[in-house]
């Protein structure tokens, strides 16, 4: 199973209570210049991912990147973000080089507020930086019984179909839809063959990567399982033209257009460190009866979950189900981190003079 490649083996894992890691991350952000409220918001995005098993976008991979960006000035620790266009159901935000973990949530809340008024809310945010797990932002709509979407330009690592140069980003897209009893649908995936951070996880864990994930530097798809090489290009979803890479490539372009171009900052190939996001909220009640929608979602999700599994598989899942189960397990037992990750946090605590909680 692909996801198994990215999990820290239980015999190695150090379980850390979520609140201990949350407080530690808040302290580190604050020590690097973030206002307390922004540090709290940024930490919430990261711990949300870790609690749901989205380790590629949790503290293990992302914290070093964020701290370095704050130290070298690439990330503005206290952005004075502002709305530069407000036109009915839509808005365009200048993020003032702020971390998307800080600017993204209020942008999504603005989309939700517009959806309350107009039935749909659409907010783009340019001049920003990485916004963490796309699913966090999309899932904010669930609390209000809405369908949420979020996408972002990021990680210029993907070669277009037949290409020998990275020309599009990983460009993740997330959709969240509420239900009553069943775990909500939360789809969160990059338009690359696999999230770029998962390659880093595989390298840390010493596991092989599957065929169809990467290409050699000259653009040749690597279709056999292999260790992580030093130099490579990411492939779009689909890997090769014969099995659909043109679809992943075009979806990555779509994200570029709806984020970077709509925000006025251009596509990823010209934006440099500048990152753009797009947030959508759909007020279900403006389209149909909200109670009926959630009931139909329950029926739909249950039917998928109860689908007879194919030989060799235990069950059929849908996006969001395993997240919900992992949330329960990790909330009770703590988040499993690789010893190298815990050691890194202990080193930061000494470097920045913050409490060492584990």
N, C-alpha and C positions, 0 to 999 in steps of 0.2 A: 504494500500500500504506500502511495507516494508520501502521505502526511507522516508516516512512521519514520521517514528519513530525517525529519526535522525535530523530533522529540528527544529531549535529553533522556538517556537511559535511566531508569528508576534507581539503579544501584549507584549512579553518579550524582543524581539530582539532589540539590539542597533546597528544601522546602522553606520558603519565606512567607510569612503572613502578608496578605495584600496590603494591610494598613501600614505595616512596617516599611514596605517598599514605597508605598505612596508618600509617607512622611519624608523618607529619604530623598526621593526624587524632587519633592517640593523644596526641600532645603537646598539641594544642589542647584535648582533653577534660580532660587532666590539669591544664592551665593554668587551667581553669575549675572546678577543685575535685574532679574525679573521682579516686578511688583508682586506682592503676596497673592493677590487674586489671580493674576496671570499664571503664577507658578502652580497654584492649586488646579486651575483649569487644564494646564498642560499635562500635569501629572495624571489627571483623571482620564485623559485620552489614552495614555500609555498603559495604565493599569486596567482600563476597560479591555484593551487588546490582550494583555497577559492573562486576565481572568477567563477569557473565552478561548484561549488556545491559539490566538493569532500572534505567535511568538515572533514572527518576522517583523512585526510592527510594535513590539513591546520594548521594554527597557533594555533587553539583551543586545539588540542591534542598534537601536536608535539613539540611546542616551549619549554615547561617545560622539556621534555625529552632531547632535545638538550642542553639546558642551563645546566642541571645537568651533562650531559656527558662532556661538556666543562670544568665545574668547577672541576669535580673529576678526570680529566685526561683521561677518557675513549675515548674521541674524541680529535684528534690532531687539534688544531685550525688553524695551518698553515702547512698543509702537503706538503712535497716535493715528490709528487707522480711521478712515472717514469714508462716508458715502459720497461719491462724486456724481452719481446719476441716480435719481429716484423717479421712476415713471410707472405709476400704478402698481402692477403686480411684479415689477422687476426693479432691480437695483444693481449698481456696480460699485464695488468697494475698492479703495486703495489701501492695501495692507501695510504700507509704510515699512516694508521689509520685515514684518513681524512673522513669527513662527505660526504656521497654520493651526497648530494645536491651540493657540490663543485666539486667533482671529476667526478661524473656521466655525467654532460653535456659535458666537454671536451672529455670524453671517447666516448660519442655518436657522437660528431663532428668528432672524428677520424674514427669512423665506416662509417660515411657519406663520408668523404674524400676518404676512401678506396673503397667505393662503386662507387664513381665517376671514379676511376681508373680501378677497377676490376669487376664492376657490382654488387658486394656484399661486405659488410664490416662487420666483426665480431670481437668484442672486449670484452674480459672479464676483470674484475677488482676485485682483491682480497685484503685482509688486509684492508678492509674499514669499514664504518659504514652506518647507515640507509640512503637510497637515496630518501625518500619522495615518491611522487606519481609516479608510473611507467609510467603513461600516459604522463607525462611531457617529459620524455626522448624519448619515442616512437614518440611523436608528433613533435619533433625537425626535423624529416625527411620530414615532410609535406612541409616545406618551400622550399625544393629542389625537390619537386615532387616525392619523394621516399616513399616507405613503410618502416615504422620503427617498431622495436620490442625492448622491454626491459623487463627484469625480474630480480628478486633479491631474495636471501635467507634471511629470516628474521622472527622473532617472533616464536620461538620454542614452539608452543602452541597447535599443532594439533595432536590428537591421530590417528594412522593408523586404518583402518577398523578392527574391532574386538579387538583393543588394549585398554589398560588401562593406557597408559603413553604417554605424548607428545613426538613424535619422528620425526616429520617433521614440517617445518615452515609454516607460512601463505603463503609465497612464491608467491607474485603477479606476474602476467604476463600481459603485455600491447602490443597491436598492433594498429598502426595508418595507415590509407590509405587515400590518397588525392582524392578529387573530384573537379569539376569545380564550380557548383552552389550550390549543396547540402552541408550541414554541413558534414565535414569529418567524416569517421568512426574512432572512438577512443574507443577501448575496453580496460578496465583496471580493473582487478579483482584479488583478492587473490584466492588461490586454497582451502581455507577454506570455510566453509558454508557462512561466512560473514566476512568482514574485522575485525580484532581484535579490532581496534580502535573504531569501531562502537559500540562494547559492552561498551566501556568507555563513548561514547556519550550517549547511552541509560541510563547508570547509572546516568550521570549528569542531564539528562532531566527527570529522573524518569519514563521512559516508559518501558513497558515489551519487552522482546525479543521473537521472534517467535519460534515455535517448530522446531526442526531439526538443530538448530544452535550450541548447546553445548551438552556436556555429563557430567554426574556426575563424581566425581573423580575416580570412579571405571570403567569408560568407558561406562556406560549405556547411550544411547542417550536420551535426554529429548525432547519428541515429542509434548509437549503441551506448549502453551504460558505461560510465567512465568516472574517474576521479575529477575533481574540479581543476581545470588547467589554470595556468597563470594568466593567459590572454584568451579572450573569447568575446563573442557577440551574443546577445540574447536573441532568441527567435520569437516571432509573434505566436499567439495562440494558433495552433494548427501545424506549426513547425515547417511544413513544406507546402507548396502550392497544391500538390495532389491531395493532401488531406486537410486543406482549408486555411493555410497561413494568410491568404489574401483577406480572409474575414477578420482575423485578429489584427492584421496590419491596418485595415480600413477602420476598425473600431478604435484603434489607437489614434488614427487621424481624426476621427469624430470627436474624441475627447480633447485633442489639441484645438480643434475649431471651436467647440463649445466652451472651453476654458480660456485658453490664451488669446485666440483671435477675438472672441466676444468681449473679453476684458480690455482689449486694446493693447496688449503687450506682445502679441505675436506668438507663433508656434515655438515649441521647445528648442528647435534647432537654432533659433536666433535669440532666445530669451536669457541665455546664460544661467545664472543662479536664480533668476526671477521665476517664481512659480505662481501659476494661476489655478483657481478652483471654480467649481460650479456647484450650486446647491439648489435643489428643487423640493418643494413640498406640495402634495396634492391633497386637498381637503376632501376626503371621501364623501362627506355629507353634501358637498356641492354637486356631486356626480350621481349618487345613488343613496339609498337608505344605509346608514352606517352600520346598524345592527345586522342587517342582511348581509352586507359585505363581509363582516367579521365571521358570521356564521358560515358563509360560503367558503371563506378562507379555511376555517376549521375542517370542513368537509373535504376540501381539496387537499390540504396538507395531510390529513389522516389517511386519505386514499393513497397518496404517494407513499407514506410511511408504511402502510400495510400491503404494499405491492409485493407479490411473491418474489423472493430474491433469485437471481440466477445461480447456477451451480458454482460452489466455491465462495459464495458471499453470504454473510449472516443476515443482512437486511438491506432495505433501500432507505436512503436518507434524502433530505432536501437541505438546501442552504439555510443555516441557522439552527438546525436541530442539534448538531454536535456542539455548537457554541453554547447553547443553553445547558446541555449536560455537563460540559467542561466547567462552566460557571459554578454550578452546584458543587462539583468535586473540588475545584481549586479554592473556592470560598471556605470550604471545610478543612482542607488539608494544607493549604498554602500553595504558592506558585512555585513550580519546579524550575530552578535555575542551574546552569552549568557552574561548577566551582570557579571557573575562570571569570564568570560574570560577577559572582559574589566578591571575588578577590579584587576585581576592578572597582566595584563600589566602595570597598573598604579603603582602597587607595585614594579615591576621590574624597572620601570623608577626611582623610588626613590632609590632602592637598588644600581643601577649601575650608577646613575647620568646622565641618558639620558633624552632627552626632552619628556614631556608628551603631546602628540598631541591630545588626546581625553579623 
